[in-house]
Amino acid sequence: MLLKNGNASSLYFLYQITLENRQMTDAIINRNPAILGGTPVFTGTRVPIRILMEHLESGYDLSYFLEHFPSVSREQAVQLIELATEKLTADTEHEIAA
């Protein structure tokens, strides 16, 4: 289960991704106070990114999520999962090295 057993919440990791990889994530994540009070959403939608993580943590597959949230593209969802995985891997490697 992606991110479920991490030390910090899924949202925390995704927030870090947004800050550290601004250019790369602009096509995926949007944070705008006028949209859901600044909750990170998939760019071009009002779908919070945490919804994808919650679906995956609950055992649903990506196809199920995309079927229920058609405004999110497969590419956006896959890129978000890849970014989250990279961040978790980098954090784990950093902790091991320290």
MOPAC internal coordinates of N, CA, C and O (Angstrom, degrees):
PM7 1SCF
backbone

  N    0.0000 0     0.00 0     0.00 0    0    0    0
  C    1.4424 1     0.00 0     0.00 0    1    0    0
  C    1.5190 1   109.20 1     0.00 0    2    1    0
  O    1.2310 1   120.83 1   -58.15 1    3    2    1
  N    1.2752 1   116.02 1   121.85 1    3    2    1
  C    1.4492 1   122.49 1  -176.64 1    5    3    2
  C    1.5153 1   111.22 1   -65.21 1    6    5    3
  O    1.2310 1   120.19 1   -56.49 1    7    6    5
  N    1.2868 1   117.23 1   123.51 1    7    6    5
  C    1.4564 1   126.03 1   172.59 1    9    7    6
  C    1.5214 1   115.47 1    71.15 1   10    9    7
  O    1.2310 1   119.05 1   170.68 1   11   10    9
  N    1.3074 1   119.42 1    -9.32 1   11   10    9
  C    1.4665 1   119.78 1  -172.46 1   13   11   10
  C    1.5185 1   112.72 1   -63.29 1   14   13   11
  O    1.2310 1   119.83 1   141.98 1   15   14   13
  N    1.3051 1   117.93 1   -38.02 1   15   14   13
  C    1.4517 1   120.33 1  -174.70 1   17   15   14
  C    1.5253 1   113.23 1   -98.94 1   18   17   15
  O    1.2310 1   119.44 1  -165.75 1   19   18   17
  N    1.3196 1   118.67 1    14.25 1   19   18   17
  C    1.4538 1   121.77 1   179.12 1   21   19   18
  C    1.5181 1   111.35 1   -71.38 1   22   21   19
  O    1.2310 1   120.99 1   -13.65 1   23   22   21
  N    1.3350 1   115.71 1   166.35 1   23   22   21
  C    1.4573 1   120.32 1   179.79 1   25   23   22
  C    1.5176 1   111.97 1   -76.09 1   26   25   23
  O    1.2310 1   119.78 1   155.10 1   27   26   25
  N    1.3004 1   118.03 1   -24.90 1   27   26   25
  C    1.4646 1   121.79 1   179.40 1   29   27   26
  C    1.5126 1   108.48 1  -117.87 1   30   29   27
  O    1.2310 1   121.18 1   -12.62 1   31   30   29
  N    1.2979 1   115.35 1   167.38 1   31   30   29
  C    1.4628 1   119.42 1  -177.76 1   33   31   30
  C    1.5196 1   111.31 1   -72.70 1   34   33   31
  O    1.2310 1   121.16 1   -20.16 1   35   34   33
  N    1.3101 1   115.39 1   159.84 1   35   34   33
  C    1.4621 1   121.47 1   176.29 1   37   35   34
  C    1.5162 1   110.20 1   -56.93 1   38   37   35
  O    1.2310 1   120.62 1   137.98 1   39   38   37
  N    1.3021 1   116.42 1   -42.02 1   39   38   37
  C    1.4584 1   120.67 1  -177.82 1   41   39   38
  C    1.5228 1   111.01 1   -63.11 1   42   41   39
  O    1.2310 1   119.86 1   141.39 1   43   42   41
  N    1.3175 1   117.88 1   -38.61 1   43   42   41
  C    1.4571 1   121.61 1   178.01 1   45   43   42
  C    1.5211 1   110.79 1   -60.72 1   46   45   43
  O    1.2310 1   120.36 1   132.74 1   47   46   45
  N    1.3245 1   116.92 1   -47.26 1   47   46   45
  C    1.4588 1   120.27 1   178.96 1   49   47   46
  C    1.5200 1   110.93 1   -61.59 1   50   49   47
  O    1.2310 1   120.43 1   137.09 1   51   50   49
  N    1.3103 1   116.77 1   -42.91 1   51   50   49
  C    1.4559 1   119.85 1  -178.46 1   53   51   50
  C    1.5231 1   111.20 1   -68.44 1   54   53   51
  O    1.2310 1   120.07 1   146.32 1   55   54   53
  N    1.3066 1   117.48 1   -33.68 1   55   54   53
  C    1.4639 1   121.02 1   175.44 1   57   55   54
  C    1.5230 1   109.58 1   -64.34 1   58   57   55
  O    1.2310 1   120.16 1   136.58 1   59   58   57
  N    1.3325 1   117.30 1   -43.42 1   59   58   57
  C    1.4610 1   120.86 1   177.06 1   61   59   58
  C    1.5216 1   111.17 1   -60.51 1   62   61   59
  O    1.2310 1   120.57 1   137.22 1   63   62   61
  N    1.3080 1   116.51 1   -42.78 1   63   62   61
  C    1.4556 1   120.81 1   178.33 1   65   63   62
  C    1.5197 1   109.64 1   -57.65 1   66   65   63
  O    1.2310 1   120.45 1   135.32 1   67   66   65
  N    1.3241 1   116.75 1   -44.68 1   67   66   65
  C    1.4575 1   121.38 1  -179.40 1   69   67   66
  C    1.5165 1   110.77 1   -58.63 1   70   69   67
  O    1.2310 1   120.14 1   134.82 1   71   70   69
  N    1.3214 1   117.34 1   -45.18 1   71   70   69
  C    1.4548 1   120.86 1  -177.99 1   73   71   70
  C    1.5236 1   112.65 1   -69.98 1   74   73   71
  O    1.2310 1   120.10 1   138.45 1   75   74   73
  N    1.3152 1   117.42 1   -41.55 1   75   74   73
  C    1.4594 1   121.57 1  -173.18 1   77   75   74
  C    1.5265 1   113.87 1   -80.79 1   78   77   75
  O    1.2310 1   120.00 1   154.37 1   79   78   77
  N    1.2773 1   117.60 1   -25.63 1   79   78   77
  C    1.4630 1   121.22 1  -174.88 1   81   79   78
  C    1.5199 1   110.64 1  -126.75 1   82   81   79
  O    1.2310 1   120.30 1  -131.16 1   83   82   81
  N    1.3232 1   117.02 1    48.84 1   83   82   81
  C    1.4583 1   123.16 1  -171.25 1   85   83   82
  C    1.5301 1   113.17 1   -49.77 1   86   85   83
  O    1.2310 1   119.89 1   126.06 1   87   86   85
  N    1.3082 1   117.81 1   -53.94 1   87   86   85
  C    1.4649 1   119.57 1  -176.79 1   89   87   86
  C    1.5187 1   111.77 1   -62.42 1   90   89   87
  O    1.2310 1   120.84 1   137.03 1   91   90   89
  N    1.3197 1   116.01 1   -42.97 1   91   90   89
  C    1.4567 1   119.73 1  -176.39 1   93   91   90
  C    1.5241 1   111.57 1   -68.86 1   94   93   91
  O    1.2310 1   120.39 1   147.62 1   95   94   93
  N    1.3107 1   116.86 1   -32.38 1   95   94   93
  C    1.4569 1   119.49 1  -175.63 1   97   95   94
  C    1.5191 1   114.17 1   -89.90 1   98   97   95
  O    1.2310 1   119.57 1   167.46 1   99   98   97
  N    1.3207 1   118.42 1   -12.54 1   99   98   97
  C    1.4688 1   119.73 1  -178.51 1  101   99   98
  C    1.5249 1   112.50 1   -56.29 1  102  101   99
  O    1.2310 1   120.10 1   147.15 1  103  102  101
  N    1.3133 1   117.42 1   -32.85 1  103  102  101
  C    1.4659 1   120.51 1   178.99 1  105  103  102
  C    1.5254 1   111.62 1   -77.24 1  106  105  103
  O    1.2310 1   120.61 1   168.87 1  107  106  105
  N    1.3266 1   116.43 1   -11.13 1  107  106  105
  C    1.4588 1   120.84 1  -176.42 1  109  107  106
  C    1.5243 1   112.19 1  -112.45 1  110  109  107
  O    1.2310 1   120.52 1   131.67 1  111  110  109
  N    1.3357 1   116.61 1   -48.33 1  111  110  109
  C    1.4638 1   121.48 1  -171.99 1  113  111  110
  C    1.5233 1   110.85 1  -117.59 1  114  113  111
  O    1.2310 1   121.23 1   -44.92 1  115  114  113
  N    1.3269 1   115.26 1   135.08 1  115  114  113
  C    1.4618 1   121.26 1   175.84 1  117  115  114
  C    1.5214 1   108.54 1  -124.96 1  118  117  115
  O    1.2310 1   120.74 1   -48.46 1  119  118  117
  N    1.3332 1   116.20 1   131.54 1  119  118  117
  C    1.4684 1   122.06 1   173.30 1  121  119  118
  C    1.5177 1   106.76 1  -121.67 1  122  121  119
  O    1.2310 1   121.08 1   -68.65 1  123  122  121
  N    1.3166 1   115.54 1   111.35 1  123  122  121
  C    1.4565 1   121.36 1  -177.71 1  125  123  122
  C    1.5232 1   107.56 1  -138.92 1  126  125  123
  O    1.2310 1   119.90 1   -56.05 1  127  126  125
  N    1.3288 1   117.79 1   123.95 1  127  126  125
  C    1.4626 1   119.73 1  -179.42 1  129  127  126
  C    1.5305 1   113.59 1   -55.50 1  130  129  127
  O    1.2310 1   120.20 1   155.77 1  131  130  129
  N    1.3259 1   117.22 1   -24.23 1  131  130  129
  C    1.4664 1   121.00 1  -179.53 1  133  131  130
  C    1.5344 1   112.39 1   -81.36 1  134  133  131
  O    1.2310 1   120.20 1   169.93 1  135  134  133
  N    1.3166 1   117.22 1   -10.07 1  135  134  133
  C    1.4705 1   121.45 1   179.90 1  137  135  134
  C    1.5240 1   108.31 1  -114.88 1  138  137  135
  O    1.2310 1   120.89 1   -69.27 1  139  138  137
  N    1.3084 1   115.91 1   110.73 1  139  138  137
  C    1.4727 1   122.89 1   179.20 1  141  139  138
  C    1.5249 1   112.30 1    50.51 1  142  141  139
  O    1.2310 1   121.06 1  -142.72 1  143  142  141
  N    1.3348 1   115.57 1    37.28 1  143  142  141
  C    1.4623 1   120.53 1   176.09 1  145  143  142
  C    1.5160 1   115.00 1    64.70 1  146  145  143
  O    1.2310 1   120.10 1  -156.59 1  147  146  145
  N    1.3245 1   117.42 1    23.41 1  147  146  145
  C    1.4593 1   121.06 1   178.96 1  149  147  146
  C    1.5170 1   114.53 1    92.54 1  150  149  147
  O    1.2310 1   120.39 1  -176.49 1  151  150  149
  N    1.3185 1   116.86 1     3.51 1  151  150  149
  C    1.4663 1   120.45 1   175.94 1  153  151  150
  C    1.5281 1   108.82 1   -59.96 1  154  153  151
  O    1.2310 1   119.05 1   -47.07 1  155  154  153
  N    1.3332 1   119.41 1   132.93 1  155  154  153
  C    1.4644 1   119.80 1   177.36 1  157  155  154
  C    1.5334 1   110.59 1   -60.98 1  158  157  155
  O    1.2310 1   121.11 1   -54.75 1  159  158  157
  N    1.3257 1   115.48 1   125.25 1  159  158  157
  C    1.4641 1   122.20 1   179.65 1  161  159  158
  C    1.5201 1   108.62 1  -125.30 1  162  161  159
  O    1.2310 1   120.80 1   -17.49 1  163  162  161
  N    1.3273 1   116.07 1   162.51 1  163  162  161
  C    1.4597 1   119.91 1   171.99 1  165  163  162
  C    1.5236 1   107.72 1   -66.34 1  166  165  163
  O    1.2310 1   120.41 1   -47.87 1  167  166  165
  N    1.3209 1   116.82 1   132.13 1  167  166  165
  C    1.4554 1   122.05 1  -179.11 1  169  167  166
  C    1.5214 1   110.49 1   -54.33 1  170  169  167
  O    1.2310 1   121.31 1   -46.37 1  171  170  169
  N    1.3342 1   115.09 1   133.63 1  171  170  169
  C    1.4582 1   121.23 1   179.00 1  173  171  170
  C    1.5155 1   113.82 1    83.48 1  174  173  171
  O    1.2310 1   120.50 1  -175.19 1  175  174  173
  N    1.3393 1   116.66 1     4.81 1  175  174  173
  C    1.4635 1   121.11 1  -179.25 1  177  175  174
  C    1.5257 1   109.32 1  -134.81 1  178  177  175
  O    1.2310 1   121.31 1    -1.32 1  179  178  177
  N    1.3104 1   115.10 1   178.68 1  179  178  177
  C    1.4639 1   121.76 1   170.48 1  181  179  178
  C    1.5357 1   109.18 1  -115.93 1  182  181  179
  O    1.2310 1   120.83 1  -154.33 1  183  182  181
  N    1.3197 1   116.02 1    25.67 1  183  182  181
  C    1.4626 1   121.95 1  -178.63 1  185  183  182
  C    1.5333 1   108.77 1   -93.75 1  186  185  183
  O    1.2310 1   119.95 1   -66.95 1  187  186  185
  N    1.3366 1   117.70 1   113.05 1  187  186  185
  C    1.4662 1   119.90 1   178.00 1  189  187  186
  C    1.5279 1   111.25 1   -62.12 1  190  189  187
  O    1.2310 1   120.89 1   -40.27 1  191  190  189
  N    1.3203 1   115.91 1   139.73 1  191  190  189
  C    1.4609 1   119.54 1  -179.14 1  193  191  190
  C    1.5249 1   111.32 1   -65.43 1  194  193  191
  O    1.2310 1   120.12 1   153.41 1  195  194  193
  N    1.3213 1   117.37 1   -26.59 1  195  194  193
  C    1.4645 1   119.99 1   178.80 1  197  195  194
  C    1.5235 1   111.72 1   -62.09 1  198  197  195
  O    1.2310 1   120.22 1   155.30 1  199  198  197
  N    1.3465 1   117.19 1   -24.70 1  199  198  197
  C    1.4674 1   120.44 1   179.74 1  201  199  198
  C    1.5299 1   110.03 1   -63.55 1  202  201  199
  O    1.2310 1   120.24 1   138.49 1  203  202  201
  N    1.3323 1   117.14 1   -41.51 1  203  202  201
  C    1.4677 1   119.83 1   177.39 1  205  203  202
  C    1.5234 1   109.91 1   -61.80 1  206  205  203
  O    1.2310 1   120.41 1   133.22 1  207  206  205
  N    1.3273 1   116.82 1   -46.78 1  207  206  205
  C    1.4623 1   120.11 1  -179.21 1  209  207  206
  C    1.5264 1   110.98 1   -61.76 1  210  209  207
  O    1.2310 1   120.25 1   139.03 1  211  210  209
  N    1.3174 1   117.13 1   -40.97 1  211  210  209
  C    1.4650 1   120.71 1   178.62 1  213  211  210
  C    1.5264 1   111.35 1   -63.42 1  214  213  211
  O    1.2310 1   120.55 1   140.06 1  215  214  213
  N    1.3357 1   116.55 1   -39.94 1  215  214  213
  C    1.4689 1   119.91 1   177.84 1  217  215  214
  C    1.5299 1   110.65 1   -62.81 1  218  217  215
  O    1.2310 1   120.79 1   133.90 1  219  218  217
  N    1.3240 1   116.10 1   -46.10 1  219  218  217
  C    1.4640 1   119.90 1  -179.42 1  221  219  218
  C    1.5255 1   110.96 1   -65.10 1  222  221  219
  O    1.2310 1   120.55 1   137.64 1  223  222  221
  N    1.3283 1   116.56 1   -42.36 1  223  222  221
  C    1.4637 1   120.37 1   179.16 1  225  223  222
  C    1.5262 1   111.47 1   -63.18 1  226  225  223
  O    1.2310 1   120.42 1   150.80 1  227  226  225
  N    1.3270 1   116.81 1   -29.20 1  227  226  225
  C    1.4679 1   121.62 1  -179.61 1  229  227  226
  C    1.5238 1   112.64 1   -83.95 1  230  229  227
  O    1.2310 1   120.50 1   177.61 1  231  230  229
  N    1.3352 1   116.65 1    -2.39 1  231  230  229
  C    1.4562 1   120.04 1   176.38 1  233  231  230
  C    1.5155 1   115.30 1    98.15 1  234  233  231
  O    1.2310 1   120.17 1  -179.91 1  235  234  233
  N    1.3296 1   117.28 1     0.09 1  235  234  233
  C    1.4603 1   119.68 1   176.80 1  237  235  234
  C    1.5201 1   109.13 1   -77.10 1  238  237  235
  O    1.2310 1   120.65 1   -29.71 1  239  238  237
  N    1.3258 1   116.36 1   150.29 1  239  238  237
  C    1.4569 1   118.83 1   178.43 1  241  239  238
  C    1.5280 1   110.27 1   -91.52 1  242  241  239
  O    1.2310 1   121.31 1    -8.36 1  243  242  241
  N    1.3154 1   115.09 1   171.64 1  243  242  241
  C    1.4555 1   121.35 1  -176.81 1  245  243  242
  C    1.5228 1   111.68 1   -61.46 1  246  245  243
  O    1.2310 1   119.93 1   140.79 1  247  246  245
  N    1.3152 1   117.74 1   -39.21 1  247  246  245
  C    1.4689 1   120.91 1  -179.88 1  249  247  246
  C    1.5223 1   111.43 1   -59.61 1  250  249  247
  O    1.2310 1   120.38 1   140.44 1  251  250  249
  N    1.3232 1   116.88 1   -39.56 1  251  250  249
  C    1.4673 1   121.28 1   178.66 1  253  251  250
  C    1.5299 1   109.77 1   -62.39 1  254  253  251
  O    1.2310 1   120.57 1   133.67 1  255  254  253
  N    1.3278 1   116.53 1   -46.33 1  255  254  253
  C    1.4651 1   120.74 1   178.43 1  257  255  254
  C    1.5247 1   110.67 1   -59.26 1  258  257  255
  O    1.2310 1   120.26 1   130.88 1  259  258  257
  N    1.3241 1   117.11 1   -49.12 1  259  258  257
  C    1.4639 1   121.23 1  -177.26 1  261  259  258
  C    1.5227 1   111.85 1   -63.97 1  262  261  259
  O    1.2310 1   120.24 1   146.42 1  263  262  261
  N    1.3143 1   117.14 1   -33.58 1  263  262  261
  C    1.4630 1   121.18 1   177.58 1  265  263  262
  C    1.5314 1   110.81 1   -64.80 1  266  265  263
  O    1.2310 1   120.59 1   143.09 1  267  266  265
  N    1.3174 1   116.48 1   -36.91 1  267  266  265
  C    1.4600 1   120.90 1  -177.42 1  269  267  266
  C    1.5274 1   113.54 1   -90.02 1  270  269  267
  O    1.2310 1   119.97 1   166.05 1  271  270  269
  N    1.3129 1   117.67 1   -13.95 1  271  270  269
  C    1.4628 1   122.68 1   177.79 1  273  271  270
  C    1.5298 1   108.87 1  -132.61 1  274  273  271
  O    1.2310 1   120.37 1  -109.92 1  275  274  273
  N    1.3337 1   116.90 1    70.08 1  275  274  273
  C    1.4668 1   120.98 1  -173.65 1  277  275  274
  C    1.5310 1   114.57 1   -65.53 1  278  277  275
  O    1.2310 1   119.66 1   165.98 1  279  278  277
  N    1.3237 1   118.25 1   -14.02 1  279  278  277
  C    1.4652 1   119.12 1   178.39 1  281  279  278
  C    1.5288 1   111.72 1   -75.40 1  282  281  279
  O    1.2310 1   120.04 1   165.60 1  283  282  281
  N    1.3208 1   117.53 1   -14.40 1  283  282  281
  C    1.4660 1   121.99 1   176.34 1  285  283  282
  C    1.5222 1   108.02 1   -92.38 1  286  285  283
  O    1.2310 1   120.56 1   -52.78 1  287  286  285
  N    1.3260 1   116.53 1   127.22 1  287  286  285
  C    1.4638 1   119.35 1   179.47 1  289  287  286
  C    1.5282 1   110.18 1   -80.25 1  290  289  287
  O    1.2310 1   121.21 1   -26.10 1  291  290  289
  N    1.3189 1   115.29 1   153.90 1  291  290  289
  C    1.4717 1   120.53 1   176.42 1  293  291  290
  C    1.5286 1   109.37 1   -57.59 1  294  293  291
  O    1.2310 1   120.61 1   138.61 1  295  294  293
  N    1.3195 1   116.44 1   -41.39 1  295  294  293
  C    1.4643 1   120.68 1  -179.48 1  297  295  294
  C    1.5319 1   111.20 1   -59.39 1  298  297  295
  O    1.2310 1   120.25 1   135.25 1  299  298  297
  N    1.3364 1   117.14 1   -44.75 1  299  298  297
  C    1.4643 1   120.19 1   178.51 1  301  299  298
  C    1.5284 1   110.94 1   -60.44 1  302  301  299
  O    1.2310 1   120.56 1   133.36 1  303  302  301
  N    1.3140 1   116.54 1   -46.64 1  303  302  301
  C    1.4643 1   121.04 1  -177.50 1  305  303  302
  C    1.5283 1   110.88 1   -63.61 1  306  305  303
  O    1.2310 1   120.31 1   134.92 1  307  306  305
  N    1.3163 1   117.00 1   -45.08 1  307  306  305
  C    1.4684 1   120.93 1  -179.55 1  309  307  306
  C    1.5277 1   110.06 1   -64.32 1  310  309  307
  O    1.2310 1   120.35 1   136.51 1  311  310  309
  N    1.3269 1   116.93 1   -43.49 1  311  310  309
  C    1.4630 1   119.95 1   179.46 1  313  311  310
  C    1.5273 1   111.11 1   -62.50 1  314  313  311
  O    1.2310 1   120.19 1   140.89 1  315  314  313
  N    1.3177 1   117.25 1   -39.11 1  315  314  313
  C    1.4585 1   120.46 1   178.30 1  317  315  314
  C    1.5293 1   110.70 1   -63.81 1  318  317  315
  O    1.2310 1   120.30 1   135.32 1  319  318  317
  N    1.3066 1   117.03 1   -44.68 1  319  318  317
  C    1.4703 1   120.85 1   178.47 1  321  319  318
  C    1.5298 1   109.94 1   -61.67 1  322  321  319
  O    1.2310 1   120.36 1   137.49 1  323  322  321
  N    1.3280 1   116.92 1   -42.51 1  323  322  321
  C    1.4631 1   120.59 1   179.06 1  325  323  322
  C    1.5223 1   111.22 1   -63.26 1  326  325  323
  O    1.2310 1   120.15 1   136.85 1  327  326  325
  N    1.3343 1   117.32 1   -43.15 1  327  326  325
  C    1.4628 1   120.74 1   178.65 1  329  327  326
  C    1.5244 1   111.28 1   -63.54 1  330  329  327
  O    1.2310 1   120.35 1   136.75 1  331  330  329
  N    1.3146 1   116.93 1   -43.25 1  331  330  329
  C    1.4647 1   120.79 1   179.13 1  333  331  330
  C    1.5259 1   110.42 1   -63.20 1  334  333  331
  O    1.2310 1   120.39 1   138.59 1  335  334  333
  N    1.3169 1   116.85 1   -41.41 1  335  334  333
  C    1.4631 1   121.34 1   179.20 1  337  335  334
  C    1.5218 1   110.52 1   -64.54 1  338  337  335
  O    1.2310 1   120.35 1   136.04 1  339  338  337
  N    1.3333 1   116.93 1   -43.96 1  339  338  337
  C    1.4646 1   121.09 1   178.12 1  341  339  338
  C    1.5210 1   110.62 1   -60.28 1  342  341  339
  O    1.2310 1   120.50 1   136.83 1  343  342  341
  N    1.3208 1   116.66 1   -43.17 1  343  342  341
  C    1.4589 1   121.17 1  -179.24 1  345  343  342
  C    1.5244 1   110.49 1   -64.41 1  346  345  343
  O    1.2310 1   120.22 1   134.49 1  347  346  345
  N    1.3072 1   117.18 1   -45.51 1  347  346  345
  C    1.4652 1   120.43 1   179.07 1  349  347  346
  C    1.5187 1   111.34 1   -62.78 1  350  349  347
  O    1.2310 1   120.48 1   138.19 1  351  350  349
  N    1.3251 1   116.69 1   -41.81 1  351  350  349
  C    1.4595 1   121.64 1   179.36 1  353  351  350
  C    1.5215 1   110.23 1   -63.82 1  354  353  351
  O    1.2310 1   120.32 1   134.90 1  355  354  353
  N    1.3236 1   117.00 1   -45.10 1  355  354  353
  C    1.4627 1   121.33 1   179.98 1  357  355  354
  C    1.5233 1   110.69 1   -63.81 1  358  357  355
  O    1.2310 1   119.99 1   136.99 1  359  358  357
  N    1.3338 1   117.62 1   -43.01 1  359  358  357
  C    1.4635 1   120.92 1   178.81 1  361  359  358
  C    1.5205 1   111.09 1   -63.04 1  362  361  359
  O    1.2310 1   120.28 1   138.26 1  363  362  361
  N    1.3256 1   117.07 1   -41.74 1  363  362  361
  C    1.4597 1   121.50 1  -179.89 1  365  363  362
  C    1.5229 1   110.40 1   -65.78 1  366  365  363
  O    1.2310 1   120.12 1   135.91 1  367  366  365
  N    1.3275 1   117.37 1   -44.09 1  367  366  365
  C    1.4591 1   121.22 1   179.05 1  369  367  366
  C    1.5203 1   110.42 1   -63.15 1  370  369  367
  O    1.2310 1   120.48 1   141.02 1  371  370  369
  N    1.3339 1   116.69 1   -38.98 1  371  370  369
  C    1.4635 1   121.24 1   179.35 1  373  371  370
  C    1.5304 1   110.34 1   -65.49 1  374  373  371
  O    1.2310 1   119.97 1   137.91 1  375  374  373
  N    1.3294 1   117.66 1   -42.09 1  375  374  373
  C    1.4627 1   121.88 1   179.24 1  377  375  374
  C    1.5259 1   110.90 1   -64.72 1  378  377  375
  O    1.2310 1   120.04 1   140.55 1  379  378  377
  N    1.3204 1   117.53 1   -39.45 1  379  378  377
  C    1.4663 1   121.68 1  -179.97 1  381  379  378
  C    1.5270 1   110.08 1   -66.57 1  382  381  379
  O    1.2310 1   120.58 1   139.34 1  383  382  381
  N    1.3363 1   116.50 1   -40.66 1  383  382  381
  C    1.4576 1   121.22 1  -178.71 1  385  383  382
  C    1.5298 1   111.64 1   -69.29 1  386  385  383
  O    1.2310 1   120.27 1   152.55 1  387  386  385
  N    1.3108 1   117.09 1   -27.45 1  387  386  385
  C    1.4768 1   120.62 1  -175.58 1  389  387  386
  C    1.4842 1   113.83 1   -78.11 1  390  389  387
  O    1.2310 1   120.10 1   180.00 1  391  390  389

